[in-house]
Amino acid sequence: MTNFRSCFTIFLIAVTMGQSTPDIAAQTPQKSESVRINGTTIYYEVFGKGEPLFLLHGFTQSSKSWYPFIADYENDFSVYLVDLKGPGKSDMLQPKPL
Protein backbone atom coordinates (compact mmCIF):
# COMPACT_ATOMS: atom_id res chain seq x y z
CA MET A 1 0.00 0.00 0.00
CA THR A 2 2.89 2.38 0.75
CA ASN A 3 4.27 1.85 -2.75
CA PHE A 4 0.87 2.79 -4.22
CA ARG A 5 0.75 5.99 -2.13
CA SER A 6 4.24 6.98 -3.26
CA CYS A 7 3.40 6.43 -6.92
CA PHE A 8 0.09 8.26 -6.55
CA THR A 9 1.79 11.24 -4.84
CA ILE A 10 4.38 11.46 -7.63
CA PHE A 11 1.57 11.29 -10.20
CA LEU A 12 -0.34 14.14 -8.52
CA ILE A 13 2.76 16.33 -8.37
CA ALA A 14 3.46 15.73 -12.07
CA VAL A 15 -0.13 16.50 -13.06
CA THR A 16 -0.36 19.70 -11.03
CA MET A 17 3.00 20.94 -12.31
CA GLY A 18 1.73 20.57 -15.86
CA GLN A 19 -1.39 22.58 -15.10
CA SER A 20 0.21 25.65 -13.55
CA THR A 21 -1.00 28.87 -15.11
CA PRO A 22 1.42 31.64 -16.02
CA ASP A 23 0.91 35.24 -14.98
CA ILE A 24 -1.25 36.85 -17.65
CA ALA A 25 -1.45 40.32 -16.16
CA ALA A 26 -0.23 41.74 -19.49
CA GLN A 27 -2.93 39.82 -21.35
CA THR A 28 -6.31 41.33 -20.63
CA PRO A 29 -9.25 40.01 -22.62
CA GLN A 30 -11.06 42.48 -24.87
CA LYS A 31 -14.25 40.76 -23.81
CA SER A 32 -15.28 38.31 -21.11
CA GLU A 33 -18.84 37.33 -20.41
CA SER A 34 -21.26 34.54 -19.66
CA VAL A 35 -24.06 33.70 -22.08
CA ARG A 36 -27.12 31.48 -21.66
CA ILE A 37 -27.41 28.71 -24.27
CA ASN A 38 -30.25 26.20 -24.01
CA GLY A 39 -30.59 26.94 -20.28
CA THR A 40 -26.86 26.56 -19.55
CA THR A 41 -24.52 29.42 -18.65
CA ILE A 42 -21.29 29.32 -20.69
CA TYR A 43 -18.35 31.62 -19.92
CA TYR A 44 -15.84 32.82 -22.53
CA GLU A 45 -13.04 35.35 -23.04
CA VAL A 46 -11.79 36.99 -26.26
CA PHE A 47 -8.20 38.10 -26.91
CA GLY A 48 -6.70 39.76 -30.01
CA LYS A 49 -8.16 40.78 -33.38
CA GLY A 50 -8.74 38.97 -36.66
CA GLU A 51 -10.48 35.81 -37.78
CA PRO A 52 -12.06 33.86 -34.90
CA LEU A 53 -10.07 31.01 -33.40
CA PHE A 54 -11.90 28.92 -30.79
CA LEU A 55 -9.71 27.04 -28.30
CA LEU A 56 -11.54 24.37 -26.29
CA HIS A 57 -9.98 22.79 -23.22
CA GLY A 58 -9.80 19.09 -22.38
CA PHE A 59 -11.76 17.15 -19.79
CA THR A 60 -11.30 18.44 -16.19
CA GLN A 61 -9.47 21.58 -17.37
CA SER A 62 -10.68 25.12 -17.99
CA SER A 63 -9.99 27.83 -20.53
CA LYS A 64 -7.01 28.86 -18.38
CA SER A 65 -5.10 25.92 -19.85
CA TRP A 66 -4.79 27.99 -23.06
CA TYR A 67 -3.28 31.11 -21.39
CA PRO A 68 0.32 30.19 -22.33
CA PHE A 69 -0.68 30.19 -26.03
CA ILE A 70 -2.58 33.48 -26.26
CA ALA A 71 0.50 35.50 -27.23
CA ASP A 72 1.16 33.10 -30.13
CA TYR A 73 -2.24 33.77 -31.73
CA GLU A 74 -3.65 37.12 -30.58
CA ASN A 75 -1.88 39.18 -33.27
CA ASP A 76 -3.53 37.22 -36.10
CA PHE A 77 -6.80 35.97 -34.59
CA SER A 78 -9.65 36.82 -32.27
CA VAL A 79 -8.90 34.04 -29.78
CA TYR A 80 -11.99 32.71 -28.01
CA LEU A 81 -11.33 30.76 -24.81
CA VAL A 82 -14.49 28.90 -23.87
CA ASP A 83 -15.18 27.16 -20.56
CA LEU A 84 -17.16 24.02 -21.34
CA LYS A 85 -19.81 22.73 -18.92
CA GLY A 86 -18.33 21.48 -15.67
CA PRO A 87 -14.95 23.11 -15.02
CA GLY A 88 -14.13 26.80 -14.99
CA LYS A 89 -16.78 29.51 -14.80
CA SER A 90 -19.52 27.77 -16.80
CA ASP A 91 -22.41 25.85 -15.22
CA MET A 92 -21.66 22.49 -13.63
CA LEU A 93 -22.76 19.28 -15.29
CA GLN A 94 -26.06 18.03 -13.86
CA PRO A 95 -26.56 14.28 -13.47
CA LYS A 96 -29.59 12.89 -15.27
CA PRO A 97 -31.85 10.42 -13.50
CA LEU A 98 -31.70 6.85 -14.75
N, C-alpha and C positions, 0 to 999 in steps of 0.2 A: 504494500500500500504506500509506503514511503517513496518508492521509486516512481509510482504513478503521480504522487503529489509534486515531486521534483520536476518531472516532465511537464506536468500541467502548468506549473508556475513559470517555467521557461517559455512555454507556448504563450501564456498570457502576456509576458513581458515582450516577446517578439511581436505579437499582434498589436499591442498598444503603442509600441515604438513606431510601427508602420502607419498608425493612424493619427500621429501628432499633426496639429495644424499650425502652419507658419503664421507669423504676425502679418496681417493684411491691412494694417492701419493706413498704408498708402493706397490701398485699393478699396475705394468706396463705391458701392453700386450706384448706378444712375437711377435705378428703380428697385424697390423691394416691396412686395405686397403679398397679401393672401387673397385668393379668389375662391369662390364657391362654385364647384362643378359637380353636378348631379348629387347635391347634398353633402359633399365632402369639401373641406377647406384644404386648399393646396397653396403652399408658400413657394415663392420664387424670387430670385434676384437677377438683375441684368447689369452686365459690365460691358463697356466698349461701344463701338459703333460699326455698322456694316450689316452684311447679311446675317440672319439669325443662325446661331449655333447652339443647339440644346445639348447640355451635358447632364446625363442621368446617372445617379450613383448606384452602387451595388446594394445587395441585401444587407441590412443592419447598419448601413452607413447613412450619411446625410450629404447635402450639397456641399458641405464644408470640405469633403474629400477632394473637390476639384479646385480649391483655393490655390494650390501650388501651380496650377496650369493657366490661371487667368491671364497673367502677363504674356504668355505665349500666344494668346488668341485675341485679346481685347483691341489690338490695333487694327485688325482686319475684320472682326466679327462683332455682332451684338451677342454676347455670351449669356445664355440663359441657364442659371443653375436652379434646378427644380428639386424640391424635397418631395419624394414620393410618399404615399400613405405609410404611416408607421413611424419611421425615424424623423428626426429634425423637427421643423416647425409646422408640418402638415398634421392633419387629423390622424389619430391612431387607427390601426386596423380593428375592426369590430368582429368578433367571432359570430358566425352564423349558427343558429340552432340546427341540430341534426334532424 
